[in-house]
Structures are given as C-alpha cells and as structure tokens.
Amino acid sequence: MRLKLETFGNARGRNVAAAWIQAVRIQFVPPSFLPAMLAAAIAWARWQVFDPVAFLLVVIGVTVHHFGLNMLDDVLDYLHAVDRAWGDEKNPYTGGSGVLTEGLLTVRELKWGVAVCYSLTVAIWLYLAILKGWPVFAIGAVGILSSIFYTVPPVKFAYRGFGELGLLVNFGPVLVMGSYYVQRQALDVEPLIVSLVPGFLMWSMIVINEIPDYEEDRLSGKMNLVARFGRKAGVALYQTGLLCAFGVLAGSALLGLAPLPVLLGLAALPTALESIRILRENYRDRLKMIPANIAIIKVYLITGVALIVGYLVHGWTGW
C-alpha cells in the first residue's frame, strides 16, 4: 500500500510539473531571451563590453516575464471565451496552452503563476534600472505595461488590431535596446536596425498562429488583423513579415550597417520558404497547417542563433 501511495504521489507530481510546463508554453519563449542575447553579443562585438551578472539577470527577467505573459493571456482569453477545447481539431501551436480548457490547472492557480512571474520580473527590472540608469526603467516600463494591456481591459490592444504591431515592437526594438543599454549604457542605431529582424519574425509567428483561430476569434470579439481581414490576408501578412525580416538582415549587412557574418541568418531562408508553401496550400485547415507553425519556430531559432554567432565571429575575427 505504501509503495502504491508513493507511486501515485510521484505520478501526480510529474503531472503537475508537466501542466505548468505546458502553461508557460516554452516553445514560444525564445523570442524573449534570444533578442536579449543578441543585444549582449552586439555590445561585446562592437564595443568589447560585457557585464555577465547583468546579462544573466536580463535573460532570467525576460524569460520569466514571457512565462507570466503567456499565462496571463491564457486566463483572459479563457474568461473571454476565446480559448475553448476543440478535441481532435485543436492545433497545439495556437489557441493558448490548453491547461484551462483541459482542466489541468485552475484559473486561480494560473493567476498565482502570473503574480509570481510578474513580481520577479518587476524586481529584476527595478534593480537593473537603479544599477544602470533611467533608460532601463523607461524601456522596461514600455515592455511590462504592453504585456499587461495586451489582453487586460480596458485597453486589450490585441483585441483591437494592434497586437501584431505591439509584439513586433516589444519583441524587437524594446527587448534589444533595453538589453543593449544594460550592457553599454548607450543607445545606438545598429542594434535598433538589427532588432527589426526578430521583431518581424515575431510578427509572422503571431500572424500564422492567428489563422487557425480565425472563426473563434471573430466570435469572441478578438479582432486581430487576421480576424479583421481574413485568412487569405493573414497569409499575405505572414509573408510580408518574413520578407521584411530577411530583407533587413541582408540589407543591414550589405550596406555596412551590420557585420557580414550576420548573413549566417539567411540559413533559415529555405525553412521560411517551405513554411510559406505549406501555409498557402493549407491555410484553411488548422491541422494541415501544423508543419508551417513548427517551421516558423525553427526559422526564429535558426535566425536568432545565427545572428548571435555572426556577431561573436565578428568580435573574435574582426570580419
């Protein structure tokens, strides 16, 4: 009997841990910490400055912040009847984490998770602002307030057609410039331009995730750009984001605004083109779209890591 109880307890512990891992949606968190790492790589490669403690705090802060944002969006979308269980028709890369619709966690538990994540985020933000200067406070305030009012009434700009732009700005310029300032205590043009690459990739990632939820979003009043203009427009918006991301990447290197090794980021271009092909053929089928959803995650990871490596190569070799 004791063995059975211990086995049950261990299984329950694993299930609870798995539910929280599902709740924070780890697969969508790299858009937070990769831009922060990119900013530090730029500061080191260009100016030979690197504060490891501040870097670690930034990476922890933005990652935990993203955990909190994902859970906050889950709670509010669930309460607004945006996220509901769809059985076998559920695309696992859209419509929230599913922990509430599947009964794995309660709204109260998720709210506690949000509170813990945001408390830690605010503590790190204020500490770095005191340590590094008021621009950290200002840039951090933009990021934190934007994440809160992404779905929180009365602003909830994700419901009003501004969510995609908000994510582009916050997961691009805001994250990169804030992290860069923490390292260098200055703001420069180069990181601002390069930050548009992860920004536009995030634009494409959110747009493709909205396409399978077109009908549910319209019914619930979540009028993002896809819900407003339709799935076909969503395909065009997705392609535009990728075009802008790779255009900025190539243009910045070829025009001398960034070092040539950042062209390593073009290694993700074949995967991006494949995702476009899949999306064009299957944008009306939420299940057949799944490979395209996976592809944009791969595109983001490959591009982000390649940009960081490119700057490190430049810092080591001077190319």
C-alpha atoms as a printed R data frame, in Angstrom:
    type eleno elety resid chain resno       x      y       z
1   ATOM     1    CA   MET     A     1   0.000  0.000   0.000
2   ATOM     2    CA   ARG     A     2   2.803  2.416   0.911
3   ATOM     3    CA   LEU     A     3   4.513  1.692  -2.413
4   ATOM     4    CA   LYS     A     4   1.279  2.417  -4.288
5   ATOM     5    CA   LEU     A     5   0.805  5.715  -2.465
6   ATOM     6    CA   GLU     A     6   4.382  6.776  -3.208
7   ATOM     7    CA   THR     A     7   3.955  5.846  -6.866
8   ATOM     8    CA   PHE     A     8   0.706  7.824  -7.040
9   ATOM     9    CA   GLY     A     9   2.341 10.807  -5.383
10  ATOM    10    CA   ASN     A    10   5.278 10.747  -7.785
11  ATOM    11    CA   ALA     A    11   2.959 10.448 -10.797
12  ATOM    12    CA   ARG     A    12   0.824 13.331  -9.559
13  ATOM    13    CA   GLY     A    13   3.943 15.453  -9.050
14  ATOM    14    CA   ARG     A    14   5.062 14.737 -12.600
15  ATOM    15    CA   ASN     A    15   1.607 15.578 -13.945
16  ATOM    16    CA   VAL     A    16   1.527 18.897 -12.091
17  ATOM    17    CA   ALA     A    17   5.014 19.783 -13.317
18  ATOM    18    CA   ALA     A    18   4.023 18.864 -16.882
19  ATOM    19    CA   ALA     A    19   0.923 21.069 -16.593
20  ATOM    20    CA   TRP     A    20   2.985 24.097 -15.547
21  ATOM    21    CA   ILE     A    21   5.497 23.469 -18.332
22  ATOM    22    CA   GLN     A    22   2.586 23.359 -20.756
23  ATOM    23    CA   ALA     A    23   1.126 26.538 -19.229
24  ATOM    24    CA   VAL     A    24   4.228 28.670 -19.814
25  ATOM    25    CA   ARG     A    25   4.458 27.484 -23.471
26  ATOM    26    CA   ILE     A    26   8.222 27.059 -23.552
27  ATOM    27    CA   GLN     A    27   8.270 26.648 -27.337
28  ATOM    28    CA   PHE     A    28   7.283 30.322 -27.694
29  ATOM    29    CA   VAL     A    29   9.761 31.737 -25.156
30  ATOM    30    CA   PRO     A    30  12.938 32.028 -27.324
31  ATOM    31    CA   PRO     A    31  11.591 35.310 -28.800
32  ATOM    32    CA   SER     A    32  12.293 36.794 -25.369
33  ATOM    33    CA   PHE     A    33  15.759 35.548 -24.452
34  ATOM    34    CA   LEU     A    34  17.325 35.347 -27.937
35  ATOM    35    CA   PRO     A    35  16.934 39.118 -28.592
36  ATOM    36    CA   ALA     A    36  18.449 39.778 -25.161
37  ATOM    37    CA   MET     A    37  21.401 37.534 -26.005
38  ATOM    38    CA   LEU     A    38  21.721 39.204 -29.422
39  ATOM    39    CA   ALA     A    39  21.914 42.635 -27.776
40  ATOM    40    CA   ALA     A    40  24.724 41.480 -25.491
41  ATOM    41    CA   ALA     A    41  26.561 39.961 -28.474
42  ATOM    42    CA   ILE     A    42  26.337 43.267 -30.369
43  ATOM    43    CA   ALA     A    43  27.640 45.244 -27.375
44  ATOM    44    CA   TRP     A    44  30.556 42.853 -26.923
45  ATOM    45    CA   ALA     A    45  31.453 42.545 -30.625
46  ATOM    46    CA   ARG     A    46  31.296 46.273 -31.312
47  ATOM    47    CA   TRP     A    47  32.428 47.810 -28.003
48  ATOM    48    CA   GLN     A    48  34.085 44.985 -26.039
49  ATOM    49    CA   VAL     A    49  31.749 45.459 -23.088
50  ATOM    50    CA   PHE     A    50  30.020 42.634 -21.256
51  ATOM    51    CA   ASP     A    51  28.520 42.517 -17.773
52  ATOM    52    CA   PRO     A    52  27.820 38.813 -17.063
53  ATOM    53    CA   VAL     A    53  25.716 39.412 -13.946
54  ATOM    54    CA   ALA     A    54  23.509 41.959 -15.692
55  ATOM    55    CA   PHE     A    55  23.270 39.657 -18.714
56  ATOM    56    CA   LEU     A    56  22.098 36.757 -16.563
57  ATOM    57    CA   LEU     A    57  19.530 38.944 -14.802
58  ATOM    58    CA   VAL     A    58  18.182 40.222 -18.122
59  ATOM    59    CA   VAL     A    59  17.837 36.709 -19.554
60  ATOM    60    CA   ILE     A    60  16.081 35.471 -16.397
61  ATOM    61    CA   GLY     A    61  13.875 38.555 -16.272
62  ATOM    62    CA   VAL     A    62  12.673 38.471 -19.881
63  ATOM    63    CA   THR     A    63  12.153 34.697 -19.790
64  ATOM    64    CA   VAL     A    64  10.092 34.772 -16.595
65  ATOM    65    CA   HIS     A    65   8.221 37.793 -17.932
66  ATOM    66    CA   HIS     A    66   7.276 35.801 -21.030
67  ATOM    67    CA   PHE     A    67   6.091 32.932 -18.817
68  ATOM    68    CA   GLY     A    68   3.837 35.383 -16.995
69  ATOM    69    CA   LEU     A    69   2.569 36.933 -20.227
70  ATOM    70    CA   ASN     A    70   1.656 33.538 -21.677
71  ATOM    71    CA   MET     A    71  -0.278 32.565 -18.550
72  ATOM    72    CA   LEU     A    72  -1.985 35.971 -18.318
73  ATOM    73    CA   ASP     A    73  -3.141 35.692 -21.937
74  ATOM    74    CA   ASP     A    74  -4.403 32.178 -21.227
75  ATOM    75    CA   VAL     A    75  -6.502 33.350 -18.279
76  ATOM    76    CA   LEU     A    76  -8.034 36.328 -20.048
77  ATOM    77    CA   ASP     A    77  -8.681 34.550 -23.339
78  ATOM    78    CA   TYR     A    78 -10.343 31.726 -21.391
79  ATOM    79    CA   LEU     A    79 -12.520 34.136 -19.419
80  ATOM    80    CA   HIS     A    80 -13.419 35.962 -22.636
81  ATOM    81    CA   ALA     A    81 -14.414 32.601 -24.177
82  ATOM    82    CA   VAL     A    82 -11.699 32.831 -26.842
83  ATOM    83    CA   ASP     A    83  -9.964 29.571 -25.909
84  ATOM    84    CA   ARG     A    84 -12.164 26.501 -25.763
85  ATOM    85    CA   ALA     A    85 -11.463 22.809 -26.239
86  ATOM    86    CA   TRP     A    86 -11.675 21.620 -29.840
87  ATOM    87    CA   GLY     A    87 -10.930 17.918 -29.431
88  ATOM    88    CA   ASP     A    88  -9.036 16.387 -32.311
89  ATOM    89    CA   GLU     A    89  -9.333 19.641 -34.296
90  ATOM    90    CA   LYS     A    90  -7.044 21.548 -31.928
91  ATOM    91    CA   ASN     A    91  -3.835 22.896 -33.433
92  ATOM    92    CA   PRO     A    92  -1.366 22.627 -30.494
93  ATOM    93    CA   TYR     A    93   0.511 25.745 -31.662
94  ATOM    94    CA   THR     A    94  -2.497 28.069 -31.458
95  ATOM    95    CA   GLY     A    95  -5.305 28.970 -29.081
96  ATOM    96    CA   GLY     A    96  -3.389 29.092 -25.810
97  ATOM    97    CA   SER     A    97  -1.703 26.352 -23.809
98  ATOM    98    CA   GLY     A    98  -4.880 24.355 -23.175
99  ATOM    99    CA   VAL     A    99  -4.270 23.841 -19.442
100 ATOM   100    CA   LEU     A   100  -7.538 25.580 -18.559
101 ATOM   101    CA   THR     A   101  -9.708 24.026 -21.260
102 ATOM   102    CA   GLU     A   102  -8.290 20.593 -20.412
103 ATOM   103    CA   GLY     A   103  -8.772 21.096 -16.664
104 ATOM   104    CA   LEU     A   104  -5.080 20.595 -15.875
105 ATOM   105    CA   LEU     A   105  -4.882 23.824 -13.853
106 ATOM   106    CA   THR     A   106  -7.464 26.246 -12.490
107 ATOM   107    CA   VAL     A   107  -7.838 29.939 -13.241
108 ATOM   108    CA   ARG     A   108  -6.823 30.697  -9.655
109 ATOM   109    CA   GLU     A   109  -3.641 28.642  -9.952
110 ATOM   110    CA   LEU     A   110  -2.707 30.330 -13.196
111 ATOM   111    CA   LYS     A   111  -3.326 33.765 -11.644
112 ATOM   112    CA   TRP     A   112  -0.893 32.868  -8.862
113 ATOM   113    CA   GLY     A   113   1.632 31.860 -11.501
114 ATOM   114    CA   VAL     A   114   1.173 35.214 -13.240
115 ATOM   115    CA   ALA     A   115   1.642 37.073  -9.957
116 ATOM   116    CA   VAL     A   116   4.869 35.237  -9.135
117 ATOM   117    CA   CYS     A   117   6.336 35.762 -12.615
118 ATOM   118    CA   TYR     A   118   5.482 39.440 -12.771
119 ATOM   119    CA   SER     A   119   6.751 40.061  -9.246
120 ATOM   120    CA   LEU     A   120  10.140 38.569 -10.113
121 ATOM   121    CA   THR     A   121  10.202 40.494 -13.400
122 ATOM   122    CA   VAL     A   122   9.478 43.816 -11.702
123 ATOM   123    CA   ALA     A   123  12.112 43.154  -9.017
124 ATOM   124    CA   ILE     A   124  14.808 42.485 -11.650
125 ATOM   125    CA   TRP     A   125  13.681 45.458 -13.751
126 ATOM   126    CA   LEU     A   126  13.850 47.920 -10.833
127 ATOM   127    CA   TYR     A   127  17.221 46.575  -9.683
128 ATOM   128    CA   LEU     A   128  18.734 46.979 -13.152
129 ATOM   129    CA   ALA     A   129  17.183 50.433 -13.519
130 ATOM   130    CA   ILE     A   130  18.833 51.566 -10.276
131 ATOM   131    CA   LEU     A   131  22.115 49.960 -11.316
132 ATOM   132    CA   LYS     A   132  22.240 51.035 -14.978
133 ATOM   133    CA   GLY     A   133  20.128 54.183 -15.289
134 ATOM   134    CA   TRP     A   134  16.713 55.629 -16.027
135 ATOM   135    CA   PRO     A   135  16.533 54.470 -19.694
136 ATOM   136    CA   VAL     A   136  16.323 50.898 -18.372
137 ATOM   137    CA   PHE     A   137  13.354 51.990 -16.269
138 ATOM   138    CA   ALA     A   138  11.648 53.649 -19.253
139 ATOM   139    CA   ILE     A   139  12.234 50.839 -21.743
140 ATOM   140    CA   GLY     A   140  11.281 48.189 -19.177
141 ATOM   141    CA   ALA     A   141   8.080 50.064 -18.340
142 ATOM   142    CA   VAL     A   142   7.055 50.003 -22.010
143 ATOM   143    CA   GLY     A   143   7.622 46.255 -22.182
144 ATOM   144    CA   ILE     A   144   5.866 45.368 -18.936
145 ATOM   145    CA   LEU     A   145   2.861 47.645 -19.477
146 ATOM   146    CA   SER     A   146   2.493 46.439 -23.071
147 ATOM   147    CA   SER     A   147   2.433 42.827 -21.929
148 ATOM   148    CA   ILE     A   148  -0.209 43.561 -19.292
149 ATOM   149    CA   PHE     A   149  -2.509 45.542 -21.565
150 ATOM   150    CA   TYR     A   150  -2.100 43.118 -24.456
151 ATOM   151    CA   THR     A   151  -5.265 41.381 -23.244
152 ATOM   152    CA   VAL     A   152  -6.213 43.214 -19.991
153 ATOM   153    CA   PRO     A   153  -9.276 45.528 -20.185
154 ATOM   154    CA   PRO     A   154  -9.976 48.269 -20.914
155 ATOM   155    CA   VAL     A   155  -7.028 48.578 -23.334
156 ATOM   156    CA   LYS     A   156  -6.583 44.942 -24.521
157 ATOM   157    CA   PHE     A   157  -4.997 46.110 -27.768
158 ATOM   158    CA   ALA     A   158  -4.674 42.522 -29.056
159 ATOM   159    CA   TYR     A   159  -8.473 42.621 -29.428
160 ATOM   160    CA   ARG     A   160  -8.353 45.868 -31.417
161 ATOM   161    CA   GLY     A   161  -5.965 45.038 -34.245
162 ATOM   162    CA   PHE     A   162  -2.763 46.328 -32.639
163 ATOM   163    CA   GLY     A   163  -1.445 43.117 -31.104
164 ATOM   164    CA   GLU     A   164   0.778 42.203 -34.037
165 ATOM   165    CA   LEU     A   165   2.421 45.638 -34.130
166 ATOM   166    CA   GLY     A   166   2.817 45.592 -30.355
167 ATOM   167    CA   LEU     A   167   4.642 42.265 -30.473
168 ATOM   168    CA   LEU     A   168   6.856 43.427 -33.342
169 ATOM   169    CA   VAL     A   169   7.950 46.484 -31.358
170 ATOM   170    CA   ASN     A   170   8.289 44.787 -27.977
171 ATOM   171    CA   PHE     A   171   9.994 41.584 -29.103
172 ATOM   172    CA   GLY     A   172  12.261 43.574 -31.401
173 ATOM   173    CA   PRO     A   173  13.383 47.132 -30.546
174 ATOM   174    CA   VAL     A   174  12.202 47.181 -26.918
175 ATOM   175    CA   LEU     A   175  13.886 43.911 -25.905
176 ATOM   176    CA   VAL     A   176  17.074 44.502 -27.885
177 ATOM   177    CA   MET     A   177  17.545 48.166 -26.995
178 ATOM   178    CA   GLY     A   178  16.779 47.589 -23.329
179 ATOM   179    CA   SER     A   179  19.215 44.684 -23.108
180 ATOM   180    CA   TYR     A   180  21.820 46.606 -25.108
181 ATOM   181    CA   TYR     A   181  21.568 49.611 -22.800
182 ATOM   182    CA   VAL     A   182  22.076 47.395 -19.762
183 ATOM   183    CA   GLN     A   183  25.427 46.363 -21.250
184 ATOM   184    CA   ARG     A   184  26.683 49.630 -22.766
185 ATOM   185    CA   GLN     A   185  24.664 52.435 -21.122
186 ATOM   186    CA   ALA     A   186  24.102 53.942 -24.570
187 ATOM   187    CA   LEU     A   187  21.626 53.631 -27.432
188 ATOM   188    CA   ASP     A   188  22.951 53.106 -30.978
189 ATOM   189    CA   VAL     A   189  21.462 52.795 -34.455
190 ATOM   190    CA   GLU     A   190  22.908 49.374 -35.284
191 ATOM   191    CA   PRO     A   191  21.093 47.356 -32.584
192 ATOM   192    CA   LEU     A   192  17.889 49.240 -33.417
193 ATOM   193    CA   ILE     A   193  18.077 48.186 -37.069
194 ATOM   194    CA   VAL     A   194  19.101 44.597 -36.303
195 ATOM   195    CA   SER     A   195  16.298 44.346 -33.723
196 ATOM   196    CA   LEU     A   196  13.778 44.560 -36.568
197 ATOM   197    CA   VAL     A   197  14.814 41.059 -37.669
198 ATOM   198    CA   PRO     A   198  13.479 39.275 -34.544
199 ATOM   199    CA   GLY     A   199  10.657 41.827 -34.439
200 ATOM   200    CA   PHE     A   200   9.350 40.959 -37.900
201 ATOM   201    CA   LEU     A   201   9.851 37.236 -37.272
202 ATOM   202    CA   MET     A   202   7.676 37.595 -34.184
203 ATOM   203    CA   TRP     A   203   5.090 39.395 -36.343
204 ATOM   204    CA   SER     A   204   4.989 36.388 -38.680
205 ATOM   205    CA   MET     A   205   4.840 33.935 -35.775
206 ATOM   206    CA   ILE     A   206   1.817 35.600 -34.198
207 ATOM   207    CA   VAL     A   207   0.034 36.015 -37.560
208 ATOM   208    CA   ILE     A   208   0.373 32.344 -38.519
209 ATOM   209    CA   ASN     A   209  -0.859 31.339 -35.056
210 ATOM   210    CA   GLU     A   210  -3.964 33.510 -35.544
211 ATOM   211    CA   ILE     A   211  -5.000 31.923 -38.850
212 ATOM   212    CA   PRO     A   212  -6.347 28.618 -37.406
213 ATOM   213    CA   ASP     A   213  -8.281 30.598 -34.757
214 ATOM   214    CA   TYR     A   214  -9.993 32.886 -37.292
215 ATOM   215    CA   GLU     A   215 -13.574 31.819 -36.584
216 ATOM   216    CA   GLU     A   216 -13.218 31.562 -32.793
217 ATOM   217    CA   ASP     A   217 -11.509 34.962 -32.570
218 ATOM   218    CA   ARG     A   218 -14.268 36.652 -34.585
219 ATOM   219    CA   LEU     A   219 -16.995 35.049 -32.483
220 ATOM   220    CA   SER     A   220 -15.340 36.170 -29.245
221 ATOM   221    CA   GLY     A   221 -14.584 39.706 -30.455
222 ATOM   222    CA   LYS     A   222 -10.802 39.273 -30.572
223 ATOM   223    CA   MET     A   223 -10.407 41.350 -33.715
224 ATOM   224    CA   ASN     A   224  -6.764 40.873 -34.555
225 ATOM   225    CA   LEU     A   225  -5.601 41.527 -38.126
226 ATOM   226    CA   VAL     A   226  -6.488 38.017 -39.335
227 ATOM   227    CA   ALA     A   227  -9.938 38.194 -37.739
228 ATOM   228    CA   ARG     A   228 -10.482 41.613 -39.338
229 ATOM   229    CA   PHE     A   229  -9.245 40.908 -42.841
230 ATOM   230    CA   GLY     A   230  -9.473 37.134 -43.236
231 ATOM   231    CA   ARG     A   231  -7.245 34.091 -43.536
232 ATOM   232    CA   LYS     A   232  -6.012 34.947 -47.026
233 ATOM   233    CA   ALA     A   233  -4.887 38.367 -45.803
234 ATOM   234    CA   GLY     A   234  -3.166 36.536 -42.945
235 ATOM   235    CA   VAL     A   235  -1.100 34.559 -45.448
236 ATOM   236    CA   ALA     A   236  -0.026 37.838 -47.092
237 ATOM   237    CA   LEU     A   237   0.811 39.398 -43.716
238 ATOM   238    CA   TYR     A   238   2.857 36.327 -42.771
239 ATOM   239    CA   GLN     A   239   4.866 36.513 -45.991
240 ATOM   240    CA   THR     A   240   5.363 40.261 -45.543
241 ATOM   241    CA   GLY     A   241   6.841 39.736 -42.081
242 ATOM   242    CA   LEU     A   242   9.331 37.173 -43.379
243 ATOM   243    CA   LEU     A   243  10.238 39.375 -46.355
244 ATOM   244    CA   CYS     A   244  10.908 42.328 -44.057
245 ATOM   245    CA   ALA     A   245  12.919 40.229 -41.582
246 ATOM   246    CA   PHE     A   246  15.254 38.732 -44.179
247 ATOM   247    CA   GLY     A   247  15.342 41.986 -46.136
248 ATOM   248    CA   VAL     A   248  16.548 43.906 -43.083
249 ATOM   249    CA   LEU     A   249  19.055 41.157 -42.277
250 ATOM   250    CA   ALA     A   250  20.589 41.100 -45.764
251 ATOM   251    CA   GLY     A   251  20.344 44.858 -46.291
252 ATOM   252    CA   SER     A   252  21.974 45.768 -42.995
253 ATOM   253    CA   ALA     A   253  24.993 43.559 -43.766
254 ATOM   254    CA   LEU     A   254  25.358 44.553 -47.414
255 ATOM   255    CA   LEU     A   255  25.045 48.266 -46.616
256 ATOM   256    CA   GLY     A   256  27.652 48.052 -43.862
257 ATOM   257    CA   LEU     A   257  25.196 48.689 -41.035
258 ATOM   258    CA   ALA     A   258  25.978 45.267 -39.528
259 ATOM   259    CA   PRO     A   259  28.981 42.934 -39.940
260 ATOM   260    CA   LEU     A   260  28.935 40.470 -42.833
261 ATOM   261    CA   PRO     A   261  28.840 37.330 -40.614
262 ATOM   262    CA   VAL     A   262  25.228 38.137 -39.701
263 ATOM   263    CA   LEU     A   263  24.392 36.808 -43.173
264 ATOM   264    CA   LEU     A   264  24.578 33.398 -41.493
265 ATOM   265    CA   GLY     A   265  20.985 34.155 -40.553
266 ATOM   266    CA   LEU     A   266  19.982 33.512 -44.161
267 ATOM   267    CA   ALA     A   267  20.454 29.807 -43.402
268 ATOM   268    CA   ALA     A   268  16.822 29.871 -42.223
269 ATOM   269    CA   LEU     A   269  15.553 31.081 -45.597
270 ATOM   270    CA   PRO     A   270  14.797 27.599 -47.077
271 ATOM   271    CA   THR     A   271  12.722 26.709 -43.990
272 ATOM   272    CA   ALA     A   272  10.912 30.041 -44.261
273 ATOM   273    CA   LEU     A   273  10.077 29.426 -47.920
274 ATOM   274    CA   GLU     A   274   8.845 25.929 -47.089
275 ATOM   275    CA   SER     A   275   6.585 27.348 -44.375
276 ATOM   276    CA   ILE     A   276   5.091 29.752 -46.930
277 ATOM   277    CA   ARG     A   277   4.388 26.889 -49.335
278 ATOM   278    CA   ILE     A   278   2.668 24.830 -46.636
279 ATOM   279    CA   LEU     A   279   0.640 27.801 -45.446
280 ATOM   280    CA   ARG     A   280  -0.531 28.771 -48.934
281 ATOM   281    CA   GLU     A   281  -1.768 25.250 -49.577
282 ATOM   282    CA   ASN     A   282  -3.363 24.613 -46.171
283 ATOM   283    CA   TYR     A   283  -4.334 27.936 -44.575
284 ATOM   284    CA   ARG     A   284  -7.974 26.802 -44.277
285 ATOM   285    CA   ASP     A   285  -7.097 23.541 -42.491
286 ATOM   286    CA   ARG     A   286  -5.916 24.024 -38.912
287 ATOM   287    CA   LEU     A   287  -4.356 20.560 -38.693
288 ATOM   288    CA   LYS     A   288  -2.569 20.538 -42.042
289 ATOM   289    CA   MET     A   289  -1.100 23.925 -41.076
290 ATOM   290    CA   ILE     A   290   0.811 22.447 -38.137
291 ATOM   291    CA   PRO     A   291   4.069 21.879 -40.095
292 ATOM   292    CA   ALA     A   292   4.036 25.582 -41.008
293 ATOM   293    CA   ASN     A   293   3.584 26.535 -37.337
294 ATOM   294    CA   ILE     A   294   6.551 24.333 -36.456
295 ATOM   295    CA   ALA     A   295   8.582 25.778 -39.332
296 ATOM   296    CA   ILE     A   296   8.302 29.401 -38.159
297 ATOM   297    CA   ILE     A   297   9.569 28.357 -34.723
298 ATOM   298    CA   LYS     A   298  12.555 26.746 -36.435
299 ATOM   299    CA   VAL     A   299  13.072 29.848 -38.587
300 ATOM   300    CA   TYR     A   300  13.147 32.039 -35.491
301 ATOM   301    CA   LEU     A   301  15.583 29.771 -33.647
302 ATOM   302    CA   ILE     A   302  17.945 29.365 -36.617
303 ATOM   303    CA   THR     A   303  17.952 33.076 -37.421
304 ATOM   304    CA   GLY     A   304  18.352 34.203 -33.812
305 ATOM   305    CA   VAL     A   305  21.205 31.806 -33.058
306 ATOM   306    CA   ALA     A   306  22.895 32.606 -36.393
307 ATOM   307    CA   LEU     A   307  22.779 36.355 -35.702
308 ATOM   308    CA   ILE     A   308  24.379 35.830 -32.299
309 ATOM   309    CA   VAL     A   309  27.052 33.570 -33.782
310 ATOM   310    CA   GLY     A   310  27.639 36.117 -36.546
311 ATOM   311    CA   TYR     A   311  28.363 38.869 -34.032
312 ATOM   312    CA   LEU     A   312  30.584 36.589 -31.973
313 ATOM   313    CA   VAL     A   313  32.572 35.716 -35.110
314 ATOM   314    CA   HIS     A   314  32.905 39.415 -35.863
315 ATOM   315    CA   GLY     A   315  34.091 40.108 -32.328
316 ATOM   316    CA   TRP     A   316  36.687 37.349 -32.471
317 ATOM   317    CA   THR     A   317  37.955 37.892 -36.017
318 ATOM   318    CA   GLY     A   318  37.067 41.453 -36.968
319 ATOM   319    CA   TRP     A   319  35.335 40.306 -40.172
